[in-house]
Structures are given as structure tokens and as C-alpha cells.
């Protein structure tokens, strides 16, 4: 029997909930993780039609990119359009799960799929996040350094860019005096002990702290463990907003616009900047990415593809690159395929469906 939690755990390992922005509402929003999962329906947005589709296809788990609600809800009322969707899902024992900005903020997430559709190579994060990297310091008796290090590496500590199992060891002498209530690993109660110890240092992402602390606690021989997690200012190169990469060959601006319009099936593209320049370096951000315009310029992008650009934001471009608003739905439409592909890696024969409901509320008149 496959439970809801069995489906969700690989998603949360891939896009940890702690990587979501503060305003977001990700994770399991309704239902129970212990329920048997009868099928999965994946969509960008949950609507009444999507809930009906899930019921028709025998799916009791809807995974959406956008959460059905943001912030705190104090009531669930039939008079509210959003509440009606939530209530319908609950009445039909359908779980709702959102994987939103936590999927935006990983290098193999939403923007990687956009890059794949554009045949971009050499993709890196456009705006790496900072303040989310920690250093662990702990002190271990010499004979236990390998045991503790192996456990911490297994829990995800020690990853730096393209390298893993990174650490630093320094030797010294530690002192302690156990009182009469202690149960020391070595030494004698009420007597000071001197022990040859190794100071061990590892870097780790913030979202790994709980698992790393558990691994340290389970592998360390001491009754009382000396340790500290220290925040660093280092940026995380594989976590953050947007990506930037390169087209296989330079492309004229107008041809690039036409190619993007075709790939993303856009009703139209709002853009600014010179359409006659050659495009090679391309930045992308699915959804509302105008906050990254200056980052794309600083990275030397020839074009930046995103959505929801306001009139005044277009001025920030200063005609220095091809700034393109292709539409929110259009920019993120391939996310449902991305989520499906990840689930099927773990459950290749399970009932995973992509919604057939067109949930884009925007229409174009031409």
C-alpha cells in the first residue's frame, strides 16, 4: 500500500519546505499523510474543475504548484470562492499539497525546466540565496572521528558546490570534570579529565540542521556533546531565484522572440529593449520575476524571460537587454511535467496524472 506520505517524502527531499519564501504556504494543506494514496493529479492551480477531475480519475492527492490559499485562514465558508474549492476537496477526502517557491528556489526546479525547453546549457542560479548556510563545530574523541564524520556526511553535511564530504579537523586537548550525577564515557566523577580530542567543522544548509543534529547526537559517544551551529554569509550556489544559461548558438532577437512565443504557446509577449541584438546568454524566472531584473543585467544577460512585469518595472531595463513578459501561466506550465517526472522516478507504475483542465484565467484578444 502506498501512503500519501510515501509520495510526499521524495518531493520534500527534492524541494525542502524550509526553502519556501516566508509569505508562501507549502506542504500538505488538507488531508492526512497516513491515508492510502489512490492516485495523484498534478496542476498549477486548484480549481473546482480540477477537484472534479481528481474525483473522476480516482485521485485522492492533488499536487499543485500554487497553494490554494496564502497566509492564515480563520474561516471556511461556502460564500467564498476559494473556500468552496477547499471544502469540496475535504468532503471528497482529497488531499491538497503545494510545492511552490521551494521548487522555484532549487537549481533543478521550475527554472531548470524552462531552461531545458530553451535548450540552455551551463545554467547557474541567477540570484543565490545568502544567510542560509551554517557551520557546525563539535569536539570528538580521536577514536570516534570517522564514525561521527561518516554519520554527518550521510545526513548531508559537508557539501560545497561540486564537492561533498568537506570538513576540517584540528587536534587539541579537552578538559571536563563529571559531577556525581554524570555517566561519563571516559574519566572519573568529581575529577578533572584531559582527553585528546578533535575539533570537527562542517558546512551545511539551514534546512539540513535537524537531520545533522540527529546524526551527531546518535553517533557521538559523549553524554553531553559540545557543539554549535554558526551562521555564515556565504551564498549557496545551488539555491536561489531564477537561472541564467546559454543558448547553443547566438540568435537574432526577433527570431528568439518568435521561438519563445512558439515554445511557451504565448498569446502575446510584452517586451522592452532592442529586438535587433543577438541573444546568447538568457536569464529566466518562472512566475513573477521582475525583482530579478537588475540581477539579470548584472549577470550580463542578453534576454530575461519572466512574467507579471509592471509598467514602471520595464524602465529598470534601460534598453540594455531583451526583457520579456510571457505570462505567469505560460512561464510555469511545464512545472506539472517536472513534478510528474520526479514522482515517477520513485513510483514508475503508479497512477500519476497531469491535469487536463486549462487553469489559466488570462485570455488574449487579437
Secondary structure, DSSP 8 states (H G I E B T S, - for coil): --BHHHHHHHHHHHS-GGGS-TT---EEEES-TTSB---EEEESS--HHHHHHHHHTT--EEEESS-S--S------TTSHHHHHHHHHHHTT-EEEE--HHHHTBTTSHHHHHHHHTT-EEEEEEEEEES-EEEEEEEEEGGGHHHHHHHHHHTT-S-BTTB-S--EEEEEEEEEE--TT---SSS-TTSEEEEEEEEEEEEEEGGGHHHHHHHHHHH---SS--EEEEE---EEEEEEEEEEEEEEEEEEHHHHHHHHHHHTT-S--EEES-TTSEEEEEEEEEEE-GGGHHHHHHTT-SEEEEE---TGGGGGGTTSSEEEE--HHHHHTTHHHHHHHHHHHH-TTS-EEE--S---------
